[in-house]
Amino acid sequence: MDLSFFQSQTAQKLRAEGRAQARREDVLLLLDHRGVEVSEEERERVAGCRDLGTLDVWFARAVTAASAAEVLAGEVG
């Protein structure tokens, strides 16, 4: 059985996109559960982010942030 696909760049990109999608959902879900309001513009910014490092920073900030603006503030990376 040829398993080379699972090591291909395409497979790696698919896995990375899946992780990013899950992290986007995590950020928004965490803010929602904490009762933090998220504007449509902020929601779109999170939904449009493809960088897993940025999303990880946003997730960590979302644990304690008082607002979505605080989560998304400043440069990441």
N, CA, C and O atoms as a Tripos MOL2 file, in Angstrom:
@<TRIPOS>MOLECULE
protein
  308   307    77     0     0
PROTEIN
NO_CHARGES

@<TRIPOS>ATOM
      1 N           0.8430   -1.1630    0.0000 N.3       1 MET1
      2 CA          0.0000    0.0000    0.0000 C.3       1 MET1
      3 C           0.9010    1.2430    0.0000 C.2       1 MET1
      4 O           1.8340    1.3390    0.7980 O.2       1 MET1
      5 N           0.6210    2.1730   -0.8810 N.am      2 ASP2
      6 CA          1.4020    3.4120   -1.0000 C.3       2 ASP2
      7 C           0.8480    4.4650   -0.0440 C.2       2 ASP2
      8 O          -0.2800    4.9300   -0.2080 O.2       2 ASP2
      9 N           1.6300    4.8270    0.9330 N.am      3 LEU3
     10 CA          1.2130    5.8200    1.9220 C.3       3 LEU3
     11 C           1.9100    7.1610    1.7250 C.2       3 LEU3
     12 O           1.8620    8.0230    2.6030 O.2       3 LEU3
     13 N           2.5530    7.3370    0.5830 N.am      4 SER4
     14 CA          3.3170    8.5570    0.3480 C.3       4 SER4
     15 C           2.4540    9.8120    0.3830 C.2       4 SER4
     16 O           2.9520   10.8910    0.7040 O.2       4 SER4
     17 N           1.1660    9.6900    0.0570 N.am      5 PHE5
     18 CA          0.2890   10.8620    0.0810 C.3       5 PHE5
     19 C           0.2890   11.5190    1.4510 C.2       5 PHE5
     20 O           0.2650   12.7460    1.5510 O.2       5 PHE5
     21 N           0.3150   10.7160    2.5060 N.am      6 PHE6
     22 CA          0.2100   11.2360    3.8670 C.3       6 PHE6
     23 C           1.4290   12.0520    4.2790 C.2       6 PHE6
     24 O           1.3870   12.7710    5.2770 O.2       6 PHE6
     25 N           2.5200   11.9440    3.5120 N.am      7 GLN7
     26 CA          3.7260   12.7230    3.7790 C.3       7 GLN7
     27 C           3.9070   13.8350    2.7570 C.2       7 GLN7
     28 O           4.8740   14.5920    2.8360 O.2       7 GLN7
     29 N           3.0060   13.9440    1.8150 N.am      8 SER8
     30 CA          3.1350   14.9330    0.7490 C.3       8 SER8
     31 C           2.8530   16.3390    1.2570 C.2       8 SER8
     32 O           2.2660   16.5260    2.3230 O.2       8 SER8
     33 N           3.2840   17.3260    0.4720 N.am      9 GLN9
     34 CA          3.0140   18.7170    0.8260 C.3       9 GLN9
     35 C           1.5150   18.9820    0.8500 C.2       9 GLN9
     36 O           1.0330   19.7490    1.6840 O.2       9 GLN9
     37 N           0.7870   18.3610   -0.0460 N.am     10 THR10
     38 CA         -0.6700   18.5360   -0.0670 C.3      10 THR10
     39 C          -1.2900   18.0530    1.2350 C.2      10 THR10
     40 O          -2.1310   18.7390    1.8150 O.2      10 THR10
     41 N          -0.8880   16.8980    1.6890 N.am     11 ALA11
     42 CA         -1.4190   16.3550    2.9430 C.3      11 ALA11
     43 C          -1.0320   17.2400    4.1160 C.2      11 ALA11
     44 O          -1.8440   17.4630    5.0140 O.2      11 ALA11
     45 N           0.1970   17.7490    4.1230 N.am     12 GLN12
     46 CA          0.6410   18.6270    5.1950 C.3      12 GLN12
     47 C          -0.1770   19.9180    5.2050 C.2      12 GLN12
     48 O          -0.5480   20.4090    6.2710 O.2      12 GLN12
     49 N          -0.4550   20.4620    4.0370 N.am     13 LYS13
     50 CA         -1.2710   21.6750    3.9430 C.3      13 LYS13
     51 C          -2.6890   21.4180    4.4300 C.2      13 LYS13
     52 O          -3.2710   22.2540    5.1210 O.2      13 LYS13
     53 N          -3.2480   20.2670    4.0740 N.am     14 LEU14
     54 CA         -4.5970   19.9240    4.5220 C.3      14 LEU14
     55 C          -4.6620   19.7890    6.0370 C.2      14 LEU14
     56 O          -5.6150   20.2500    6.6660 O.2      14 LEU14
     57 N          -3.6490   19.1570    6.6190 N.am     15 ARG15
     58 CA         -3.6200   19.0130    8.0810 C.3      15 ARG15
     59 C          -3.4710   20.3740    8.7500 C.2      15 ARG15
     60 O          -4.1340   20.6510    9.7490 O.2      15 ARG15
     61 N          -2.6080   21.2240    8.2050 N.am     16 ALA16
     62 CA         -2.4100   22.5620    8.7740 C.3      16 ALA16
     63 C          -3.6930   23.3780    8.6920 C.2      16 ALA16
     64 O          -4.0430   24.0790    9.6410 O.2      16 ALA16
     65 N          -4.3900   23.2950    7.5770 N.am     17 GLU17
     66 CA         -5.6480   24.0320    7.4350 C.3      17 GLU17
     67 C          -6.6910   23.4990    8.4190 C.2      17 GLU17
     68 O          -7.4690   24.2680    8.9830 O.2      17 GLU17
     69 N          -6.7020   22.1990    8.6170 N.am     18 GLY18
     70 CA         -7.6260   21.6110    9.5960 C.3      18 GLY18
     71 C          -7.3330   22.0900   11.0020 C.2      18 GLY18
     72 O          -8.2550   22.3840   11.7620 O.2      18 GLY18
     73 N          -6.0450   22.1720   11.3630 N.am     19 ARG19
     74 CA         -5.6700   22.6730   12.6900 C.3      19 ARG19
     75 C          -6.0520   24.1430   12.8350 C.2      19 ARG19
     76 O          -6.5490   24.5580   13.8820 O.2      19 ARG19
     77 N          -5.8190   24.9340   11.7760 N.am     20 ALA20
     78 CA         -6.1630   26.3630   11.8210 C.3      20 ALA20
     79 C          -7.6770   26.5420   11.9500 C.2      20 ALA20
     80 O          -8.1380   27.3850   12.7190 O.2      20 ALA20
     81 N          -8.4440   25.7560   11.2050 N.am     21 GLN21
     82 CA         -9.9050   25.8470   11.2810 C.3      21 GLN21
     83 C         -10.3870   25.5240   12.6940 C.2      21 GLN21
     84 O         -11.2520   26.2120   13.2350 O.2      21 GLN21
     85 N          -9.8280   24.4870   13.2750 N.am     22 ALA22
     86 CA        -10.2110   24.1090   14.6320 C.3      22 ALA22
     87 C          -9.8520   25.2100   15.6270 C.2      22 ALA22
     88 O         -10.6220   25.4950   16.5450 O.2      22 ALA22
     89 N          -8.6760   25.8340   15.4460 N.am     23 ARG23
     90 CA         -8.2570   26.8850   16.3710 C.3      23 ARG23
     91 C          -9.1300   28.1310   16.2110 C.2      23 ARG23
     92 O          -9.4410   28.7930   17.2010 O.2      23 ARG23
     93 N          -9.5310   28.4610   14.9770 N.am     24 ARG24
     94 CA        -10.4490   29.5850   14.7640 C.3      24 ARG24
     95 C         -11.7460   29.3470   15.5290 C.2      24 ARG24
     96 O         -12.2570   30.2390   16.2060 O.2      24 ARG24
     97 N         -12.2620   28.1450   15.4120 N.am     25 GLU25
     98 CA        -13.4890   27.7890   16.1190 C.3      25 GLU25
     99 C         -13.2830   27.8420   17.6300 C.2      25 GLU25
    100 O         -14.1690   28.2820   18.3640 O.2      25 GLU25
    101 N         -12.1120   27.3950   18.0990 N.am     26 ASP26
    102 CA        -11.8060   27.4190   19.5300 C.3      26 ASP26
    103 C         -11.8070   28.8440   20.0790 C.2      26 ASP26
    104 O         -12.3770   29.1070   21.1380 O.2      26 ASP26
    105 N         -11.1660   29.7630   19.3530 N.am     27 VAL27
    106 CA        -11.0900   31.1550   19.8080 C.3      27 VAL27
    107 C         -12.4880   31.7310   19.9630 C.2      27 VAL27
    108 O         -12.8170   32.3160   20.9950 O.2      27 VAL27
    109 N         -13.3110   31.5620   18.9260 N.am     28 LEU28
    110 CA        -14.6650   32.1270   18.9710 C.3      28 LEU28
    111 C         -15.5350   31.4390   20.0180 C.2      28 LEU28
    112 O         -16.3230   32.1000   20.6950 O.2      28 LEU28
    113 N         -15.4060   30.1490   20.1550 N.am     29 LEU29
    114 CA        -16.1830   29.4050   21.1450 C.3      29 LEU29
    115 C         -15.7980   29.8210   22.5650 C.2      29 LEU29
    116 O         -16.6670   30.0030   23.4170 O.2      29 LEU29
    117 N         -14.5200   29.9680   22.8160 N.am     30 LEU30
    118 CA        -14.0610   30.3780   24.1370 C.3      30 LEU30
    119 C         -14.6020   31.7630   24.4900 C.2      30 LEU30
    120 O         -15.0990   31.9770   25.5960 O.2      30 LEU30
    121 N         -14.5030   32.6950   23.5510 N.am     31 LEU31
    122 CA        -15.0310   34.0350   23.8110 C.3      31 LEU31
    123 C         -16.5370   33.9870   24.0640 C.2      31 LEU31
    124 O         -17.0470   34.6650   24.9560 O.2      31 LEU31
    125 N         -17.2340   33.1870   23.2810 N.am     32 ASP32
    126 CA        -18.6770   33.0420   23.4520 C.3      32 ASP32
    127 C         -19.0150   32.4860   24.8390 C.2      32 ASP32
    128 O         -19.8930   33.0150   25.5200 O.2      32 ASP32
    129 N         -18.3360   31.4420   25.2500 N.am     33 HIS33
    130 CA        -18.6070   30.8190   26.5520 C.3      33 HIS33
    131 C         -18.2650   31.7360   27.7050 C.2      33 HIS33
    132 O         -18.8540   31.6380   28.7820 O.2      33 HIS33
    133 N         -17.3150   32.6250   27.4820 N.am     34 ARG34
    134 CA        -16.9430   33.5770   28.5380 C.3      34 ARG34
    135 C         -17.8420   34.8020   28.5270 C.2      34 ARG34
    136 O         -17.7180   35.6650   29.3970 O.2      34 ARG34
    137 N         -18.7490   34.8930   27.5520 N.am     35 GLY35
    138 CA        -19.6640   36.0160   27.4730 C.3      35 GLY35
    139 C         -19.0410   37.2820   26.8990 C.2      35 GLY35
    140 O         -19.5540   38.3810   27.1100 O.2      35 GLY35
    141 N         -17.9420   37.1280   26.1780 N.am     36 VAL36
    142 CA        -17.2690   38.2700   25.5660 C.3      36 VAL36
    143 C         -17.9160   38.5400   24.2100 C.2      36 VAL36
    144 O         -17.9880   37.6550   23.3580 O.2      36 VAL36
    145 N         -18.3810   39.7610   24.0230 N.am     37 GLU37
    146 CA        -19.0210   40.1160   22.7560 C.3      37 GLU37
    147 C         -17.9780   40.1930   21.6430 C.2      37 GLU37
    148 O         -16.8720   40.6990   21.8350 O.2      37 GLU37
    149 N         -18.3600   39.6820   20.4860 N.am     38 VAL38
    150 CA        -17.4860   39.7030   19.3190 C.3      38 VAL38
    151 C         -18.2720   40.3380   18.1790 C.2      38 VAL38
    152 O         -19.3190   39.8290   17.7790 O.2      38 VAL38
    153 N         -17.7660   41.4440   17.6620 N.am     39 SER39
    154 CA        -18.4450   42.1190   16.5550 C.3      39 SER39
    155 C         -18.3170   41.2790   15.2840 C.2      39 SER39
    156 O         -17.4980   40.3640   15.2040 O.2      39 SER39
    157 N         -19.1250   41.6040   14.3180 N.am     40 GLU40
    158 CA        -19.0590   40.8940   13.0380 C.3      40 GLU40
    159 C         -17.6810   41.0790   12.4020 C.2      40 GLU40
    160 O         -17.1270   40.1420   11.8280 O.2      40 GLU40
    161 N         -17.1360   42.2820   12.5050 N.am     41 GLU41
    162 CA        -15.8000   42.5570   11.9460 C.3      41 GLU41
    163 C         -14.7260   41.7170   12.6370 C.2      41 GLU41
    164 O         -13.8470   41.1660   11.9740 O.2      41 GLU41
    165 N         -14.7940   41.6170   13.9590 N.am     42 GLU42
    166 CA        -13.8330   40.8090   14.7130 C.3      42 GLU42
    167 C         -14.0010   39.3320   14.3780 C.2      42 GLU42
    168 O         -13.0180   38.6070   14.2210 O.2      42 GLU42
    169 N         -15.2380   38.8950   14.2690 N.am     43 ARG43
    170 CA        -15.5090   37.4980   13.9050 C.3      43 ARG43
    171 C         -14.9320   37.1820   12.5320 C.2      43 ARG43
    172 O         -14.3590   36.1120   12.3310 O.2      43 ARG43
    173 N         -15.0790   38.1020   11.5920 N.am     44 GLU44
    174 CA        -14.5370   37.9060   10.2430 C.3      44 GLU44
    175 C         -13.0160   37.8800   10.2600 C.2      44 GLU44
    176 O         -12.3920   37.1300    9.5080 O.2      44 GLU44
    177 N         -12.4200   38.7010   11.1200 N.am     45 ARG45
    178 CA        -10.9550   38.7070   11.2260 C.3      45 ARG45
    179 C         -10.4540   37.3510   11.7140 C.2      45 ARG45
    180 O          -9.4940   36.8070   11.1670 O.2      45 ARG45
    181 N         -11.0990   36.8100   12.7350 N.am     46 VAL46
    182 CA        -10.7170   35.4860   13.2340 C.3      46 VAL46
    183 C         -10.9550   34.4390   12.1500 C.2      46 VAL46
    184 O         -10.0910   33.6000   11.8930 O.2      46 VAL46
    185 N         -12.1100   34.4870   11.5230 N.am     47 ALA47
    186 CA        -12.4620   33.4990   10.4990 C.3      47 ALA47
    187 C         -11.5150   33.5550    9.2990 C.2      47 ALA47
    188 O         -11.3120   32.5470    8.6220 O.2      47 ALA47
    189 N         -10.9430   34.7130    9.0370 N.am     48 GLY48
    190 CA        -10.0550   34.8630    7.8910 C.3      48 GLY48
    191 C          -8.5980   34.5550    8.1760 C.2      48 GLY48
    192 O          -7.7870   34.4960    7.2520 O.2      48 GLY48
    193 N          -8.2570   34.3600    9.4340 N.am     49 CYS49
    194 CA         -6.8630   34.1100    9.7870 C.3      49 CYS49
    195 C          -6.4720   32.6780    9.4300 C.2      49 CYS49
    196 O          -7.1840   31.7300    9.7620 O.2      49 CYS49
    197 N          -5.3490   32.5320    8.7590 N.am     50 ARG50
    198 CA         -4.8580   31.2110    8.3560 C.3      50 ARG50
    199 C          -3.5600   30.8330    9.0640 C.2      50 ARG50
    200 O          -3.0430   29.7310    8.8770 O.2      50 ARG50
    201 N          -3.0320   31.7540    9.8800 N.am     51 ASP51
    202 CA         -1.7520   31.5350   10.5500 C.3      51 ASP51
    203 C          -1.9720   30.8900   11.9110 C.2      51 ASP51
    204 O          -2.5540   31.5020   12.8070 O.2      51 ASP51
    205 N          -1.5140   29.6720   12.0610 N.am     52 LEU52
    206 CA         -1.7440   28.9220   13.2960 C.3      52 LEU52
    207 C          -1.0490   29.5770   14.4820 C.2      52 LEU52
    208 O          -1.5830   29.5460   15.5910 O.2      52 LEU52
    209 N           0.1200   30.1650   14.2810 N.am     53 GLY53
    210 CA          0.8080   30.8500   15.3660 C.3      53 GLY53
    211 C          -0.0040   32.0140   15.9040 C.2      53 GLY53
    212 O          -0.1180   32.1880   17.1180 O.2      53 GLY53
    213 N          -0.5650   32.8060   15.0120 N.am     54 THR54
    214 CA         -1.4140   33.9240   15.4050 C.3      54 THR54
    215 C          -2.6390   33.4190   16.1400 C.2      54 THR54
    216 O          -3.0180   33.9700   17.1740 O.2      54 THR54
    217 N          -3.2540   32.3880   15.6200 N.am     55 LEU55
    218 CA         -4.4440   31.8320   16.2470 C.3      55 LEU55
    219 C          -4.1420   31.2850   17.6380 C.2      55 LEU55
    220 O          -4.9700   31.3970   18.5420 O.2      55 LEU55
    221 N          -2.9640   30.6950   17.8160 N.am     56 ASP56
    222 CA         -2.5750   30.1960   19.1310 C.3      56 ASP56
    223 C          -2.4310   31.3450   20.1320 C.2      56 ASP56
    224 O          -2.8520   31.2290   21.2830 O.2      56 ASP56
    225 N          -1.8310   32.4590   19.6850 N.am     57 VAL57
    226 CA         -1.6990   33.6360   20.5540 C.3      57 VAL57
    227 C          -3.0820   34.1670   20.9070 C.2      57 VAL57
    228 O          -3.3500   34.4800   22.0670 O.2      57 VAL57
    229 N          -3.9600   34.2700   19.9150 N.am     58 TRP58
    230 CA         -5.3140   34.7640   20.1720 C.3      58 TRP58
    231 C          -6.0510   33.8600   21.1420 C.2      58 TRP58
    232 O          -6.7720   34.3420   22.0160 O.2      58 TRP58
    233 N          -5.8750   32.5480   20.9970 N.am     59 PHE59
    234 CA         -6.5320   31.6200   21.9060 C.3      59 PHE59
    235 C          -6.0450   31.8380   23.3370 C.2      59 PHE59
    236 O          -6.8500   31.8800   24.2670 O.2      59 PHE59
    237 N          -4.7380   31.9770   23.5150 N.am     60 ALA60
    238 CA         -4.1850   32.1920   24.8520 C.3      60 ALA60
    239 C          -4.7150   33.5010   25.4440 C.2      60 ALA60
    240 O          -5.0360   33.5610   26.6310 O.2      60 ALA60
    241 N          -4.8050   34.5340   24.6280 N.am     61 ARG61
    242 CA         -5.3380   35.8090   25.1090 C.3      61 ARG61
    243 C          -6.8240   35.6980   25.4550 C.2      61 ARG61
    244 O          -7.2930   36.3350   26.3980 O.2      61 ARG61
    245 N          -7.5550   34.8970   24.7000 N.am     62 ALA62
    246 CA         -9.0020   34.7630   24.8890 C.3      62 ALA62
    247 C          -9.3540   34.1520   26.2470 C.2      62 ALA62
    248 O         -10.4790   34.3050   26.7240 O.2      62 ALA62
    249 N          -8.4100   33.4700   26.8600 N.am     63 VAL63
    250 CA         -8.6550   32.8540   28.1620 C.3      63 VAL63
    251 C          -8.9580   33.9080   29.2200 C.2      63 VAL63
    252 O          -9.7770   33.6770   30.1100 O.2      63 VAL63
    253 N          -8.3000   35.0670   29.1290 N.am     64 THR64
    254 CA         -8.4550   36.0780   30.1780 C.3      64 THR64
    255 C          -8.9090   37.4450   29.6740 C.2      64 THR64
    256 O          -9.2050   38.3200   30.4870 O.2      64 THR64
    257 N          -8.9720   37.6510   28.3840 N.am     65 ALA65
    258 CA         -9.2790   38.9730   27.8300 C.3      65 ALA65
    259 C         -10.6860   39.4310   28.2060 C.2      65 ALA65
    260 O         -11.6150   38.6310   28.3100 O.2      65 ALA65
    261 N         -10.8100   40.7250   28.4020 N.am     66 ALA66
    262 CA        -12.1020   41.3140   28.7290 C.3      66 ALA66
    263 C         -12.8990   41.6770   27.4790 C.2      66 ALA66
    264 O         -14.1040   41.9190   27.5490 O.2      66 ALA66
    265 N         -12.2150   41.7120   26.3320 N.am     67 SER67
    266 CA        -12.8950   42.0550   25.0850 C.3      67 SER67
    267 C         -12.2160   41.3510   23.9170 C.2      67 SER67
    268 O         -11.0660   40.9220   24.0060 O.2      67 SER67
    269 N         -12.9580   41.2460   22.8250 N.am     68 ALA68
    270 CA        -12.3780   40.6600   21.6160 C.3      68 ALA68
    271 C         -11.2740   41.5590   21.0780 C.2      68 ALA68
    272 O         -10.2940   41.0680   20.5180 O.2      68 ALA68
    273 N         -11.4210   42.8700   21.2420 N.am     69 ALA69
    274 CA        -10.3920   43.8070   20.7980 C.3      69 ALA69
    275 C          -9.0720   43.5310   21.5180 C.2      69 ALA69
    276 O          -7.9980   43.6490   20.9280 O.2      69 ALA69
    277 N          -9.1620   43.1670   22.7840 N.am     70 GLU70
    278 CA         -7.9600   42.8360   23.5530 C.3      70 GLU70
    279 C          -7.2950   41.5690   23.0060 C.2      70 GLU70
    280 O          -6.0680   41.4710   22.9790 O.2      70 GLU70
    281 N          -8.0870   40.6240   22.5800 N.am     71 VAL71
    282 CA         -7.5620   39.3950   21.9990 C.3      71 VAL71
    283 C          -6.8130   39.6890   20.7030 C.2      71 VAL71
    284 O          -5.7320   39.1510   20.4650 O.2      71 VAL71
    285 N          -7.3910   40.5400   19.8760 N.am     72 LEU72
    286 CA         -6.8570   40.7890   18.5400 C.3      72 LEU72
    287 C          -5.8720   41.9620   18.4880 C.2      72 LEU72
    288 O          -5.3540   42.2730   17.4150 O.2      72 LEU72
    289 N          -5.6050   42.6110   19.6100 N.am     73 ALA73
    290 CA         -4.7720   43.8080   19.6430 C.3      73 ALA73
    291 C          -3.3100   43.5210   19.3290 C.2      73 ALA73
    292 O          -2.7830   42.4520   19.6360 O.2      73 ALA73
    293 N          -2.6750   44.5000   18.7130 N.am     74 GLY74
    294 CA         -1.2370   44.4440   18.4880 C.3      74 GLY74
    295 C          -0.8080   43.4390   17.4590 C.2      74 GLY74
    296 O          -1.6000   42.6420   16.9560 O.2      74 GLY74
    297 N           0.4490   43.4980   17.1630 N.am     75 GLU75
    298 CA          1.0460   42.5830   16.1950 C.3      75 GLU75
    299 C           1.3170   41.2470   16.8740 C.2      75 GLU75
    300 O           1.6560   41.1900   18.0560 O.2      75 GLU75
    301 N           1.1660   40.1980   16.1210 N.am     76 VAL76
    302 CA          1.4430   38.8480   16.6070 C.3      76 VAL76
    303 C           2.6020   38.3120   15.7930 C.2      76 VAL76
    304 O           2.6740   38.5250   14.5830 O.2      76 VAL76
    305 N           3.5110   37.6150   16.4610 N.am     77 GLY77
    306 CA          4.5970   36.9770   15.7410 C.3      77 GLY77
    307 C           5.8100   37.7400   15.8560 C.2      77 GLY77
    308 O           6.8390   37.3490   15.3070 O.2      77 GLY77
@<TRIPOS>BOND
     1     1     2 1
     2     2     3 1
     3     3     4 2
     4     3     5 am
     5     5     6 1
     6     6     7 1
     7     7     8 2
     8     7     9 am
     9     9    10 1
    10    10    11 1
    11    11    12 2
    12    11    13 am
    13    13    14 1
    14    14    15 1
    15    15    16 2
    16    15    17 am
    17    17    18 1
    18    18    19 1
    19    19    20 2
    20    19    21 am
    21    21    22 1
    22    22    23 1
    23    23    24 2
    24    23    25 am
    25    25    26 1
    26    26    27 1
    27    27    28 2
    28    27    29 am
    29    29    30 1
    30    30    31 1
    31    31    32 2
    32    31    33 am
    33    33    34 1
    34    34    35 1
    35    35    36 2
    36    35    37 am
    37    37    38 1
    38    38    39 1
    39    39    40 2
    40    39    41 am
    41    41    42 1
    42    42    43 1
    43    43    44 2
    44    43    45 am
    45    45    46 1
    46    46    47 1
    47    47    48 2
    48    47    49 am
    49    49    50 1
    50    50    51 1
    51    51    52 2
    52    51    53 am
    53    53    54 1
    54    54    55 1
    55    55    56 2
    56    55    57 am
    57    57    58 1
    58    58    59 1
    59    59    60 2
    60    59    61 am
    61    61    62 1
    62    62    63 1
    63    63    64 2
    64    63    65 am
    65    65    66 1
    66    66    67 1
    67    67    68 2
    68    67    69 am
    69    69    70 1
    70    70    71 1
    71    71    72 2
    72    71    73 am
    73    73    74 1
    74    74    75 1
    75    75    76 2
    76    75    77 am
    77    77    78 1
    78    78    79 1
    79    79    80 2
    80    79    81 am
    81    81    82 1
    82    82    83 1
    83    83    84 2
    84    83    85 am
    85    85    86 1
    86    86    87 1
    87    87    88 2
    88    87    89 am
    89    89    90 1
    90    90    91 1
    91    91    92 2
    92    91    93 am
    93    93    94 1
    94    94    95 1
    95    95    96 2
    96    95    97 am
    97    97    98 1
    98    98    99 1
    99    99   100 2
   100    99   101 am
   101   101   102 1
   102   102   103 1
   103   103   104 2
   104   103   105 am
   105   105   106 1
   106   106   107 1
   107   107   108 2
   108   107   109 am
   109   109   110 1
   110   110   111 1
   111   111   112 2
   112   111   113 am
   113   113   114 1
   114   114   115 1
   115   115   116 2
   116   115   117 am
   117   117   118 1
   118   118   119 1
   119   119   120 2
   120   119   121 am
   121   121   122 1
   122   122   123 1
   123   123   124 2
   124   123   125 am
   125   125   126 1
   126   126   127 1
   127   127   128 2
   128   127   129 am
   129   129   130 1
   130   130   131 1
   131   131   132 2
   132   131   133 am
   133   133   134 1
   134   134   135 1
   135   135   136 2
   136   135   137 am
   137   137   138 1
   138   138   139 1
   139   139   140 2
   140   139   141 am
   141   141   142 1
   142   142   143 1
   143   143   144 2
   144   143   145 am
   145   145   146 1
   146   146   147 1
   147   147   148 2
   148   147   149 am
   149   149   150 1
   150   150   151 1
   151   151   152 2
   152   151   153 am
   153   153   154 1
   154   154   155 1
   155   155   156 2
   156   155   157 am
   157   157   158 1
   158   158   159 1
   159   159   160 2
   160   159   161 am
   161   161   162 1
   162   162   163 1
   163   163   164 2
   164   163   165 am
   165   165   166 1
   166   166   167 1
   167   167   168 2
   168   167   169 am
   169   169   170 1
   170   170   171 1
   171   171   172 2
   172   171   173 am
   173   173   174 1
   174   174   175 1
   175   175   176 2
   176   175   177 am
   177   177   178 1
   178   178   179 1
   179   179   180 2
   180   179   181 am
   181   181   182 1
   182   182   183 1
   183   183   184 2
   184   183   185 am
   185   185   186 1
   186   186   187 1
   187   187   188 2
   188   187   189 am
   189   189   190 1
   190   190   191 1
   191   191   192 2
   192   191   193 am
   193   193   194 1
   194   194   195 1
   195   195   196 2
   196   195   197 am
   197   197   198 1
   198   198   199 1
   199   199   200 2
   200   199   201 am
   201   201   202 1
   202   202   203 1
   203   203   204 2
   204   203   205 am
   205   205   206 1
   206   206   207 1
   207   207   208 2
   208   207   209 am
   209   209   210 1
   210   210   211 1
   211   211   212 2
   212   211   213 am
   213   213   214 1
   214   214   215 1
   215   215   216 2
   216   215   217 am
   217   217   218 1
   218   218   219 1
   219   219   220 2
   220   219   221 am
   221   221   222 1
   222   222   223 1
   223   223   224 2
   224   223   225 am
   225   225   226 1
   226   226   227 1
   227   227   228 2
   228   227   229 am
   229   229   230 1
   230   230   231 1
   231   231   232 2
   232   231   233 am
   233   233   234 1
   234   234   235 1
   235   235   236 2
   236   235   237 am
   237   237   238 1
   238   238   239 1
   239   239   240 2
   240   239   241 am
   241   241   242 1
   242   242   243 1
   243   243   244 2
   244   243   245 am
   245   245   246 1
   246   246   247 1
   247   247   248 2
   248   247   249 am
   249   249   250 1
   250   250   251 1
   251   251   252 2
   252   251   253 am
   253   253   254 1
   254   254   255 1
   255   255   256 2
   256   255   257 am
   257   257   258 1
   258   258   259 1
   259   259   260 2
   260   259   261 am
   261   261   262 1
   262   262   263 1
   263   263   264 2
   264   263   265 am
   265   265   266 1
   266   266   267 1
   267   267   268 2
   268   267   269 am
   269   269   270 1
   270   270   271 1
   271   271   272 2
   272   271   273 am
   273   273   274 1
   274   274   275 1
   275   275   276 2
   276   275   277 am
   277   277   278 1
   278   278   279 1
   279   279   280 2
   280   279   281 am
   281   281   282 1
   282   282   283 1
   283   283   284 2
   284   283   285 am
   285   285   286 1
   286   286   287 1
   287   287   288 2
   288   287   289 am
   289   289   290 1
   290   290   291 1
   291   291   292 2
   292   291   293 am
   293   293   294 1
   294   294   295 1
   295   295   296 2
   296   295   297 am
   297   297   298 1
   298   298   299 1
   299   299   300 2
   300   299   301 am
   301   301   302 1
   302   302   303 1
   303   303   304 2
   304   303   305 am
   305   305   306 1
   306   306   307 1
   307   307   308 2
@<TRIPOS>SUBSTRUCTURE
     1 MET1         2 RESIDUE 1 A MET
     2 ASP2         6 RESIDUE 1 A ASP
     3 LEU3        10 RESIDUE 1 A LEU
     4 SER4        14 RESIDUE 1 A SER
     5 PHE5        18 RESIDUE 1 A PHE
     6 PHE6        22 RESIDUE 1 A PHE
     7 GLN7        26 RESIDUE 1 A GLN
     8 SER8        30 RESIDUE 1 A SER
     9 GLN9        34 RESIDUE 1 A GLN
    10 THR10       38 RESIDUE 1 A THR
    11 ALA11       42 RESIDUE 1 A ALA
    12 GLN12       46 RESIDUE 1 A GLN
    13 LYS13       50 RESIDUE 1 A LYS
    14 LEU14       54 RESIDUE 1 A LEU
    15 ARG15       58 RESIDUE 1 A ARG
    16 ALA16       62 RESIDUE 1 A ALA
    17 GLU17       66 RESIDUE 1 A GLU
    18 GLY18       70 RESIDUE 1 A GLY
    19 ARG19       74 RESIDUE 1 A ARG
    20 ALA20       78 RESIDUE 1 A ALA
    21 GLN21       82 RESIDUE 1 A GLN
    22 ALA22       86 RESIDUE 1 A ALA
    23 ARG23       90 RESIDUE 1 A ARG
    24 ARG24       94 RESIDUE 1 A ARG
    25 GLU25       98 RESIDUE 1 A GLU
    26 ASP26      102 RESIDUE 1 A ASP
    27 VAL27      106 RESIDUE 1 A VAL
    28 LEU28      110 RESIDUE 1 A LEU
    29 LEU29      114 RESIDUE 1 A LEU
    30 LEU30      118 RESIDUE 1 A LEU
    31 LEU31      122 RESIDUE 1 A LEU
    32 ASP32      126 RESIDUE 1 A ASP
    33 HIS33      130 RESIDUE 1 A HIS
    34 ARG34      134 RESIDUE 1 A ARG
    35 GLY35      138 RESIDUE 1 A GLY
    36 VAL36      142 RESIDUE 1 A VAL
    37 GLU37      146 RESIDUE 1 A GLU
    38 VAL38      150 RESIDUE 1 A VAL
    39 SER39      154 RESIDUE 1 A SER
    40 GLU40      158 RESIDUE 1 A GLU
    41 GLU41      162 RESIDUE 1 A GLU
    42 GLU42      166 RESIDUE 1 A GLU
    43 ARG43      170 RESIDUE 1 A ARG
    44 GLU44      174 RESIDUE 1 A GLU
    45 ARG45      178 RESIDUE 1 A ARG
    46 VAL46      182 RESIDUE 1 A VAL
    47 ALA47      186 RESIDUE 1 A ALA
    48 GLY48      190 RESIDUE 1 A GLY
    49 CYS49      194 RESIDUE 1 A CYS
    50 ARG50      198 RESIDUE 1 A ARG
    51 ASP51      202 RESIDUE 1 A ASP
    52 LEU52      206 RESIDUE 1 A LEU
    53 GLY53      210 RESIDUE 1 A GLY
    54 THR54      214 RESIDUE 1 A THR
    55 LEU55      218 RESIDUE 1 A LEU
    56 ASP56      222 RESIDUE 1 A ASP
    57 VAL57      226 RESIDUE 1 A VAL
    58 TRP58      230 RESIDUE 1 A TRP
    59 PHE59      234 RESIDUE 1 A PHE
    60 ALA60      238 RESIDUE 1 A ALA
    61 ARG61      242 RESIDUE 1 A ARG
    62 ALA62      246 RESIDUE 1 A ALA
    63 VAL63      250 RESIDUE 1 A VAL
    64 THR64      254 RESIDUE 1 A THR
    65 ALA65      258 RESIDUE 1 A ALA
    66 ALA66      262 RESIDUE 1 A ALA
    67 SER67      266 RESIDUE 1 A SER
    68 ALA68      270 RESIDUE 1 A ALA
    69 ALA69      274 RESIDUE 1 A ALA
    70 GLU70      278 RESIDUE 1 A GLU
    71 VAL71      282 RESIDUE 1 A VAL
    72 LEU72      286 RESIDUE 1 A LEU
    73 ALA73      290 RESIDUE 1 A ALA
    74 GLY74      294 RESIDUE 1 A GLY
    75 GLU75      298 RESIDUE 1 A GLU
    76 VAL76      302 RESIDUE 1 A VAL
    77 GLY77      306 RESIDUE 1 A GLY
